[in-house]
Amino acid sequence: MSLTVLTSAYRLRSVFRLQRIQSHMMSSHADPEVLLEKVGRAGVITMNRPKVLNALNFTMIRQIYPQLKKWEKDNETDIVIIKGAGGKAFCAGGDIRAVTEAGKAGDSLAQDFFREEYILNNTIGAYRKPYIALIDGITMGGGVGLSVHGRFRVATEKTLFAMPETAIGLFPDVGGGYFLPRLQGKLGLFLALTGFRLKGRDVQRAGLATHFVESKKIPDLEKELVDMKSPSAEDVSRVLDSYQKQSSLDSEKPFVLDRHMSDIDRLFSASSVEGIMQNLKADGSEFAKKQAEILSKMSPMSMKITYKQLQAGAALSLPDVLVMEYRLSQACMRGCDFYEGVRAGKLLQCTGNRKDGCNFSSFYEFHTDL
């Protein structure tokens, strides 16, 4: 076979691969991927990809953003409610596999996805009307970006919150550099580095949700919200408060990390990731040993980026954090940990003899400069 034929065949395969990527990220299905409805004087957004836990894709971003801007200017719209379909997830994250395929192919969608997602996050953070996220289910990554920056975030016993990005060679983006360092003590850094999962009422106790309402009460809460006549933020808050008072489930249980908060503050107060690991190994407690084991399985690059990201973000506005995170996202797109992490479903610990071009043995060899 001639070189010309081989080259032509390779180019054709590349074209077909790129077409598959674009159709995956931009496709329209029989069922709309996001429902945008006007119910009374409320704008209601429903993420409608229950089979993939309402993972956020590029099409959805491009539908939600202009509708939010339209409702913000509409005198007939008083509040916005966002929720997920299917009963299992609010939104389990961004459609990362599609992004990785685009990145490998050198397609601009890998840039466009992050840029437009972060613009959407900032729009939510600056929204002038009450924005209520009903996070009744799995809420991770991109789903956190759609909720945590809003005025009201309602958790239920089905809520599962996590920022697991250090396990896939990324970092807790969507404004993680803004909201995580503003949590109590070193809790945000702990959650960012370990990917620790918070459930139910603990999501509110950590400061990530504003209210806790039992899942069975969510339909009634939503109906009361959409039936309100020209409500102010204070009116919305009073309704949410009343439903929270009616929800006693797990109220007697302490915060899952309550007995470890002083340890987290002490062990994660080091001036570097290396220092944190040294603290954990020197401590000797079962809690410290477990965290050291977890961190040893994370991407060394991601952990060092995350540490610097939260350190810088503590003094920045949300818009400035999102600009920083966009630059970081594109740097990760040019690396290898992200692609390997997504491919494997988790990032395997680097051993120094990997065959994917990532030849470093530990985070001690990594340096970051934001």
C-alpha positions as CSV (number, residue, x, y, z in Angstrom):
1,M,0.0,0.0,0.0
2,S,1.4,3.4,-0.9
3,L,2.3,6.1,1.6
4,T,-0.3,8.4,-0.1
5,V,-3.1,5.8,0.5
6,L,-2.1,5.3,4.1
7,T,-2.0,9.1,4.7
8,S,-5.4,9.5,3.1
9,A,-6.9,6.7,5.2
10,Y,-5.5,8.2,8.4
11,R,-6.9,11.6,7.6
12,L,-10.3,10.1,6.9
13,R,-10.3,8.3,10.2
14,S,-9.4,11.5,11.9
15,V,-12.3,13.3,10.2
16,F,-14.8,10.6,11.2
17,R,-13.5,10.7,14.8
18,L,-13.9,14.5,15.0
19,Q,-17.4,14.2,13.6
20,R,-18.3,11.7,16.3
21,I,-17.0,14.0,19.0
22,Q,-19.0,16.9,17.6
23,S,-22.1,14.9,17.3
24,H,-21.7,13.7,20.9
25,M,-21.3,17.2,22.3
26,M,-23.7,19.0,20.1
27,S,-26.3,16.4,19.2
28,S,-30.0,16.8,19.6
29,H,-32.0,13.8,20.8
30,A,-35.7,12.8,20.7
31,D,-35.9,13.9,24.3
32,P,-34.6,17.4,25.0
33,E,-31.4,17.3,27.1
34,V,-32.5,20.3,29.1
35,L,-36.1,21.6,29.6
36,L,-36.6,25.3,29.9
37,E,-40.1,26.1,31.1
38,K,-42.0,29.1,32.4
39,V,-44.3,28.0,35.3
40,G,-46.2,30.9,36.7
41,R,-43.7,33.6,37.3
42,A,-40.8,31.2,37.7
43,G,-38.3,30.0,35.1
44,V,-37.7,26.3,35.6
45,I,-34.6,24.5,34.2
46,T,-34.6,20.7,34.3
47,M,-31.5,18.8,33.2
48,N,-32.9,15.9,31.3
49,R,-30.2,13.3,30.8
50,P,-31.1,10.8,33.6
51,K,-29.4,7.9,31.9
52,V,-26.1,9.6,32.4
53,L,-27.0,11.3,35.7
54,N,-27.7,14.6,34.0
55,A,-24.1,15.1,32.9
56,L,-23.7,18.6,31.6
57,N,-22.7,18.8,27.9
58,F,-22.0,21.7,25.6
59,T,-25.5,21.7,24.1
60,M,-27.0,22.2,27.5
61,I,-24.6,25.0,28.4
62,R,-25.5,26.8,25.2
63,Q,-29.2,26.5,26.0
64,I,-29.2,27.4,29.7
65,Y,-27.0,30.5,29.4
66,P,-29.1,32.6,27.0
67,Q,-32.3,31.5,28.8
68,L,-30.9,32.7,32.1
69,K,-30.0,36.1,30.6
70,K,-33.5,36.4,29.0
71,W,-35.3,35.6,32.3
72,E,-33.1,38.0,34.2
73,K,-34.4,40.9,32.0
74,D,-38.0,39.6,31.8
75,N,-40.4,41.5,34.1
76,E,-42.7,38.5,34.1
77,T,-40.1,36.2,35.6
78,D,-39.4,36.6,39.4
79,I,-37.3,33.5,40.3
80,V,-35.3,30.7,38.6
81,I,-35.4,27.1,39.8
82,I,-32.9,24.5,38.5
83,K,-33.3,20.7,39.1
84,G,-32.4,17.3,37.6
85,A,-34.7,14.7,36.1
86,G,-34.7,11.0,37.0
87,G,-34.6,11.0,40.8
88,K,-30.9,10.0,41.1
89,A,-28.9,13.1,40.3
90,F,-29.0,16.8,40.1
91,C,-26.0,16.8,37.8
92,A,-23.1,14.4,38.3
93,G,-20.6,16.6,36.4
94,G,-19.5,17.8,33.0
95,D,-19.4,15.5,30.0
96,I,-15.6,15.0,30.5
97,R,-15.2,12.1,28.2
98,A,-16.4,14.2,25.2
99,V,-14.0,17.0,26.3
100,T,-11.1,14.6,26.4
101,E,-11.9,13.2,22.9
102,A,-12.0,16.8,21.6
103,G,-8.7,17.6,23.3
104,K,-7.0,14.6,21.8
105,A,-8.2,15.6,18.4
106,G,-7.1,19.2,18.8
107,D,-10.6,20.4,18.3
108,S,-11.7,23.8,19.7
109,L,-14.6,22.3,21.6
110,A,-12.1,21.5,24.4
111,Q,-11.6,25.2,24.8
112,D,-15.1,26.3,24.1
113,F,-16.7,23.9,26.7
114,F,-14.6,25.2,29.6
115,R,-14.9,28.8,28.6
116,E,-18.7,28.8,28.2
117,E,-19.2,26.6,31.2
118,Y,-17.3,29.1,33.4
119,I,-19.2,32.1,31.8
120,L,-22.4,30.3,32.9
121,N,-21.0,29.8,36.4
122,N,-20.3,33.5,36.7
123,T,-23.7,34.4,35.4
124,I,-25.3,32.3,38.2
125,G,-23.0,33.9,40.8
126,A,-24.0,37.4,39.7
127,Y,-27.7,36.6,39.0
128,R,-30.0,39.5,40.1
129,K,-33.0,37.3,40.8
130,P,-33.5,34.5,43.3
131,Y,-31.8,31.4,41.9
132,I,-32.8,28.2,43.6
133,A,-30.9,24.9,43.0
134,L,-32.8,21.8,44.1
135,I,-29.8,19.5,44.5
136,D,-31.9,16.4,45.2
137,G,-29.3,13.7,44.3
138,I,-25.7,13.4,43.0
139,T,-24.1,16.8,42.6
140,M,-20.5,16.7,41.5
141,G,-18.1,18.8,39.4
142,G,-20.1,20.7,36.7
143,G,-23.3,20.1,38.8
144,V,-21.7,22.0,41.7
145,G,-20.9,24.9,39.3
146,L,-24.6,25.0,38.4
147,S,-25.7,25.2,42.0
148,V,-23.1,26.5,44.6
149,H,-22.8,30.0,43.2
150,G,-26.6,30.6,43.3
151,R,-28.4,32.4,46.1
152,F,-30.2,29.3,47.4
153,R,-29.1,25.6,47.4
154,V,-31.5,23.0,48.8
155,A,-30.0,19.7,49.8
156,T,-31.9,16.5,50.6
157,E,-31.0,13.2,52.2
158,K,-30.3,12.0,48.6
159,T,-27.7,14.7,48.0
160,L,-24.2,13.4,47.4
161,F,-21.6,16.2,47.0
162,A,-18.0,15.8,45.8
163,M,-15.3,17.5,43.8
164,P,-13.3,14.4,42.7
165,E,-11.2,16.0,40.0
166,T,-7.7,15.3,41.6
167,A,-8.4,11.6,40.8
168,I,-8.7,12.3,37.1
169,G,-5.8,14.7,36.5
170,L,-7.8,17.9,36.7
171,F,-8.6,20.3,39.6
172,P,-11.8,21.4,41.4
173,D,-12.9,23.9,38.8
174,V,-16.2,25.6,38.1
175,G,-15.3,28.2,40.7
176,G,-13.9,25.7,43.3
177,G,-11.0,28.1,43.8
178,Y,-13.6,30.6,45.1
179,F,-16.0,28.7,47.3
180,L,-13.7,26.0,48.7
181,P,-11.2,28.3,50.5
182,R,-14.2,30.1,52.0
183,L,-15.4,27.1,53.9
184,Q,-14.6,26.6,57.6
185,G,-10.9,26.2,58.4
186,K,-9.1,23.9,56.0
187,L,-12.3,22.0,55.1
188,G,-12.3,23.2,51.5
189,L,-8.7,22.2,50.9
190,F,-9.4,18.8,52.5
191,L,-12.5,18.3,50.2
192,A,-10.5,19.5,47.2
193,L,-7.5,17.3,47.6
194,T,-9.2,14.1,48.8
195,G,-12.5,14.2,46.9
196,F,-14.3,13.4,50.1
197,R,-18.0,12.8,49.6
198,L,-20.5,14.7,51.7
199,K,-24.1,13.3,51.9
200,G,-27.5,14.7,52.9
201,R,-27.7,17.2,55.7
202,D,-23.8,17.3,55.9
203,V,-23.8,19.3,52.6
204,Q,-25.6,22.1,54.4
205,R,-23.5,21.7,57.6
206,A,-20.4,22.2,55.5
207,G,-21.8,25.4,54.1
208,L,-22.3,24.2,50.5
209,A,-26.1,24.1,50.7
210,T,-28.2,26.9,52.3
211,H,-31.1,24.6,53.3
212,F,-31.9,21.0,54.0
213,V,-35.4,19.7,53.0
214,E,-36.5,16.1,52.9
215,S,-36.7,14.7,49.4
216,K,-40.4,13.8,49.7
217,K,-41.2,17.5,50.4
218,I,-39.4,18.9,47.3
219,P,-42.5,18.7,44.9
220,D,-44.6,20.7,47.4
221,L,-41.8,23.1,47.9
222,E,-41.4,23.7,44.2
223,K,-45.1,24.2,43.8
224,E,-45.2,26.8,46.6
225,L,-42.2,28.6,45.0
226,V,-43.7,28.8,41.5
227,D,-47.1,29.9,42.9
228,M,-45.6,32.9,44.7
229,K,-46.5,36.3,43.5
230,S,-43.6,38.7,42.9
231,P,-41.5,37.2,45.6
232,S,-38.4,38.9,47.0
233,A,-35.3,37.0,48.0
234,E,-36.5,37.3,51.6
235,D,-39.8,35.8,50.7
236,V,-38.1,32.8,49.1
237,S,-35.8,32.5,52.1
238,R,-38.9,32.3,54.4
239,V,-40.5,29.6,52.4
240,L,-37.3,27.5,52.4
241,D,-36.8,28.1,56.1
242,S,-40.3,26.8,56.8
243,Y,-39.7,23.6,54.8
244,Q,-36.4,23.1,56.5
245,K,-38.1,23.3,59.9
246,Q,-40.5,20.6,58.8
247,S,-37.6,18.3,57.9
248,S,-36.2,16.6,60.9
249,L,-34.5,13.6,59.2
250,D,-31.0,13.1,60.5
251,S,-31.1,16.3,62.5
252,E,-29.8,14.4,65.6
253,K,-26.7,13.1,63.8
254,P,-23.5,15.1,64.1
255,F,-21.6,16.4,61.1
256,V,-19.7,13.5,59.6
257,L,-16.4,15.3,59.9
258,D,-17.1,17.0,63.2
259,R,-14.6,15.0,65.3
260,H,-12.0,15.4,62.7
261,M,-12.2,19.1,62.0
262,S,-9.4,20.0,64.4
263,D,-7.3,17.3,62.8
264,I,-8.1,18.6,59.3
265,D,-7.1,22.2,60.3
266,R,-3.9,21.0,61.8
267,L,-2.8,18.4,59.2
268,F,-3.8,20.5,56.2
269,S,-2.3,23.7,57.3
270,A,1.1,23.0,55.8
271,S,2.6,25.4,53.3
272,S,2.7,22.8,50.5
273,V,1.3,19.4,49.4
274,E,4.6,17.9,50.5
275,G,4.1,19.4,53.9
276,I,0.5,18.0,54.2
277,M,1.8,14.5,53.3
278,Q,4.5,14.8,55.9
279,N,2.0,15.9,58.5
280,L,-0.3,12.9,57.7
281,K,2.5,10.4,57.8
282,A,4.0,11.7,61.0
283,D,0.6,11.9,62.8
284,G,0.1,8.2,62.9
285,S,-3.7,8.3,63.6
286,E,-6.1,6.1,61.6
287,F,-7.7,9.2,60.1
288,A,-4.3,10.5,59.0
289,K,-3.2,7.2,57.6
290,K,-6.4,6.9,55.5
291,Q,-6.0,10.4,54.1
292,A,-2.3,9.8,53.2
293,E,-3.4,6.6,51.4
294,I,-6.1,8.5,49.5
295,L,-3.7,11.3,48.5
296,S,-1.1,8.8,47.3
297,K,-3.6,7.6,44.6
298,M,-4.3,11.1,43.3
299,S,-2.5,12.9,40.5
300,P,0.5,14.6,41.9
301,M,0.2,17.4,39.3
302,S,-3.5,17.9,40.2
303,M,-2.9,18.1,43.9
304,K,-0.2,20.8,43.5
305,I,-2.3,22.8,41.1
306,T,-5.3,22.5,43.4
307,Y,-3.3,23.7,46.4
308,K,-2.1,26.8,44.6
309,Q,-5.5,27.4,43.1
310,L,-7.2,27.5,46.5
311,Q,-4.4,29.6,47.9
312,A,-4.7,32.2,45.2
313,G,-8.5,32.0,45.0
314,A,-9.0,32.9,48.6
315,A,-8.1,36.5,47.8
316,L,-9.8,36.7,44.4
317,S,-13.3,37.5,43.1
318,L,-15.4,34.8,41.4
319,P,-14.8,36.3,37.9
320,D,-11.0,36.4,38.6
321,V,-11.0,32.8,39.9
322,L,-12.8,31.6,36.8
323,V,-10.3,33.4,34.5
324,M,-7.5,31.6,36.4
325,E,-9.3,28.3,36.2
326,Y,-9.8,28.6,32.5
327,R,-6.1,29.0,32.0
328,L,-5.5,26.0,34.3
329,S,-8.0,23.9,32.3
330,Q,-6.2,24.6,29.1
331,A,-2.9,23.7,30.7
332,C,-4.4,20.4,31.8
333,M,-5.6,19.8,28.3
334,R,-2.0,20.0,27.1
335,G,-0.9,17.5,29.7
336,C,-1.3,13.7,30.0
337,D,-2.7,13.0,33.4
338,F,-6.1,14.2,32.5
339,Y,-6.5,11.9,29.5
340,E,-5.1,8.9,31.4
341,G,-7.3,9.7,34.4
342,V,-10.5,9.8,32.3
343,R,-9.5,6.8,30.3
344,A,-8.9,4.7,33.4
345,G,-11.9,6.1,35.3
346,K,-9.4,7.0,38.0
347,L,-5.8,8.2,37.9
348,L,-3.4,5.4,38.7
349,Q,-0.5,6.3,41.0
350,C,2.5,7.3,38.9
351,T,5.4,4.9,39.3
352,G,8.0,6.6,37.1
353,N,7.8,3.9,34.4
354,R,4.5,4.8,32.7
355,K,4.2,4.4,29.0
356,D,2.0,7.4,28.4
357,G,4.7,10.1,28.6
358,C,4.1,11.0,32.3
359,N,7.5,10.0,33.8
360,F,7.5,11.3,37.3
361,S,7.6,9.3,40.5
362,S,5.9,11.5,43.0
363,F,4.5,15.0,43.7
364,Y,7.9,16.0,45.1
365,E,9.2,16.2,41.5
366,F,6.4,18.6,40.5
367,H,6.5,22.4,40.5
368,T,3.6,24.7,39.8
369,D,3.6,28.4,39.2
370,L,0.3,30.2,38.8
